[in-house]
């Protein structure tokens, strides 16, 4: 591409809304522009994003995935088919026929519908499909630029399986494939567990890039590297010192409906209290069940863990009427004395003696409540949420909570969606079975932004060669003599034939302007052709990430450039 023809304008200063360094350089270098709160990618940005897209899609296809394309606008009636939404629908509108329409934010239902129309036998499984599309998301973002855009390019992959074992193996394999595709981006991110099943196996993961203001939170151990979504993180639960159980004693605790109020009133730490959480869980095949969850007062209930423990489809808060019907009192609840109720107790509660808990009557709490003696659990499990300072399950040192954005998400959706949509296949014995689904999403725009945030200096972006919009920034220096122009044109053509992408700055500009623009744009190699060098048969070559400027013979430039770029180019064919 010739710079004189490229749709680009570099800037000396970034707009005020560009707060982070990578965001600022993407705008200043002409990769993107901010348009009324949204972001528009310009040709340089498109070129870089296409390289990331090619790496991801190429890796999927090598692994046997097949491309598909499905609609992202449907009637509300069609979108509601199957009895549940795969994801929230952020936009609803009416067409000219006054039919209510929705813009989909995910295509699980459509993929399952297509599979139901094609997959008849177990012999056709497993199969992996993928699509690349422009996704619109409804939630508000705190991060600016591409990291926080409500609309962006994504790669969605779907693996269809005959059973849970095949799903687990396919999920592992595709995650490995995607991890290899991300590697050329050279972005440091936390791969976190975001959900586990009832047996403790990880069934969902996120790749989180740490950035202030992100909508995701990561529980991270800086000592050993452990990282997890707070909703999926295990906790190292050091039992408190043993104590002899003391007699229970009811005490009046006026206006103490919260753990903080109770601990302050009693003059004890929150770790000496038990927190009651009343919920209604919808259990597959059983319907709604009233659940009493108990965690220690210095922790919080993790509903995702509780949902997995109960094998529940949904978990939600109980009403005051439901709480009283179970024999408890809102704000003063306790498992003591209750019967016919599912009680799920966190492991830390079970080993913590003499806790203060509700007395199941307004204005009163009970001191010295002990598990085993005073109440029992229907289920005992790890149901506590990780918090700042919680002990790491690997090394025991305090966890820190960091904000970030998801660059990729993968999860084993299982058979729930297929059952709702009657997407089945016939097994080896001719019985109808629901398809098991795995889902994999890569946010391409966020990856592009994360690379810019991870690779820059005071002059501009330093693109890794595998995803650089152009590998070489070729330019002429000084007066455009016929020899200088002819040599630059010849090198431009020869580099292209060698498979190296080149941005050729053929503008009639001063050398300083060209050098500054080259640093801003950040191609891995800069090649300058000038009259002075040509007199001795050389051109000037500089790596973007090094200060050294070398004089390379003109006839040796092609081999020098391909050798230098081969250090970071991958064999995936994304050059």
Residue, then its C-alpha position, 0 to 999 in steps of 0.5 A: x500500500x502506498x502512503x499517498x493513497x492510504x486513507x489515513x491522517x496521523x495526529x500530534x495529539x489524541x482526543x480527550x476521550x482517548x485515556x489509555x496509551x494504546x488507545x491514544x496511539x491507535x487514534x494518533x496513528x490513524x488506526x481508528x477514530x472516535x465518532x460520537x462515543x463509538x469507534x470506527x476502524x480505518x484501513x490500518x485498523x482493519x488490516x491489523x484486525x484482519x490478521x488477528x481474525x485470520x490467525x483465529x479462523x485459520x487455527x480453527x479450520x486446521x482443527x476441522x472447524x467449518x464456517x457458517x453464517x446465520x442472521x443476527x436480526x430475527x423476529x421476537x417470536x422466532x428468537x423466543x423459540x425454545x423457551x429461553x434466551x441464550x443471551x440478552x437481546x439488547x435491541x428490540x424494534x418494529x419493522x414496517x409490518x409492525x412485527x417486533x424484531x430483536x438484534x441477537x447478541x448470540x446465536x446458540x439457538x440458531x446453531x442448534x436449530x441448524x444442527x437439528x435440521x442436519x445432524x441425524x446420527x451419532x456418526x455425524x458427531x462431533x462437529x465444530x462450526x464457526x462464524x465471524x460477525x459484528x456483535x452488539x452488546x447492551x451493557x454499559x462499558x467503563x473502559x474507553x475505545x475498543x476495549x469498552x465498545x458496545x459493538x465489535x467483531x467476534x469469532x464464535x465457534x460451536x462444538x456439537x457432541x454426542x455426550x459429556x465425555x466428548x464435549x469435555x475432550x472437544x472443549x479441551x482441544x479447541x481451547x488449546x487451538x485457540x491458545x495457540x492462535x492468541x500466542x502471536x499477539x504477545x498479550x499477557x492476560x489471565x486465563x481464569x476459571x469462571x465456572x465449575x460443575x458439581x464435581x469441581x471440573x472447570x467448565x468455563x474459562x475467560x481470558x481476562x486482560x487487566x485494565x482499570x474500569x473493566x467490567x470483569x473482576x479477577x481474583x489473582x495471586x501475585x505470588x503463584x499466578x493463580x487466577x479465577x473469576x471470584x465466582x469460580x475461585x476456590x478459597x484456602x480455608x484455614x480453620x480457626x483455633x478450636x474452642x469448646x462449644x458454649x451454650x446457646x444464648x439469645x440476645x436482643x439485637x435491635x436494628x441489626x439486620x446486616x452482618x456489619x450491624x450485628x458485628x458492630x453491636x456485639x463488638x466481634x469481628x464478622x468472622x464470628x458470625x454466620x450469614x443466612x441467605x434464603x433462595x429458591x432454586x429451580x432443580x431440573x425434574x423437581x421444580x422450585x426448592x427453598x434453600x437456606x445457604x449459610x456462609x461465615x459473615x466475613x465471606x459472601x455467598x457465591x451463587x454460581x457455586x451454589x447453583x452447581x452444587x444443587x445442579x440447579x437451572x436457576x437460583x434466585x432470592x426468596x420472598x419474605x413470605x417464602x422465608x416465613x413459610x419455612x419457619x425463618x425470619x427475614x433479617x434474623x434467619x438461622x438454620x437452627x430449629x428448621x426442618x424440611x428445608x434444604x440447608x447448604x453450609x459452607x465448609x468454613x462455617x462447619x469448622x468455626x465454633x461459637x458463631x452469632x446467628x439469627x434467632x428466627x424472631x425479629x430483633x434477636x440473634x443467638x450466640x454460640x451457634x455450632x455446626x453439628x450440635x445445633x444444626x445440620x447441613x443437607x449439603x456441605x460444600x465450598x459456596x463462598x465468594x473470593x474477596x480481596x485478601x481471601x487466601x489463595x487456594x494454591x499457596x495461601x497468600x492473599x488474593x487481589x481483585x483486579x479489573x479487566x475485560x474478557x478477550x475470549x470466553x469459552x464454556x461448556x453449555x451442555x444439553x440444556x439448550x438442545x433439550x429446550x429446542x428439541x435438537x436431538x440425534x439418534x445414538x447407536x441404539x436408535x434412541x433420541x439424545x440431546x446434542x451437547x454444545x460447547x461455545x467459544x468466543x474471541x473478541x477481535x477488537x478487544x484483542x487489537x486494543x490489548x496488543x496496542x496497550x501491551x506494545x508501545x513506547x513513547x513514540x508509538x505502537x510496536x506491533x508484533x510482526x505476526x499481526x502488524x498491519x504491515x511488516x515493513x515501512x518503506x520510505x524515500x528520503x531527501x530529494x526524490x531522484x530517479x535512482x532513489x525512486x526506482x530503487x524504492x519501487x523495485x524493493x516495494x515490488x520484490x518484498x511483495x513477491x517475497x510475501x512481506x507486506x509493505x507500507x510504502x511512504x512515497x509522499x513528498x514530505x520531510x524525513x522527520x515527518x516520515x520517521x515520526x509517522x513510521x514510529x506511530x504506525x509501528x511496523x516491525x521494520x523501517x527501510x529508508x532509501x536515500x541518495x547518500x546510501x545508494x551511493x555506497x549501495x545500501x539502504x537504512x534499516x531499523x527495527x522498531x523495537x531497537x535503537x540501532x540503525x543498520x546499513x544493509x546492501x540493497x541486494x541483501x535487503x530481501x533476505x535480511x528482512x525475511x530473516x528478521x521477520x521470521x523470528x516472530x512470524x508464525x507458520x499459520x500463513x497470516x503474512 
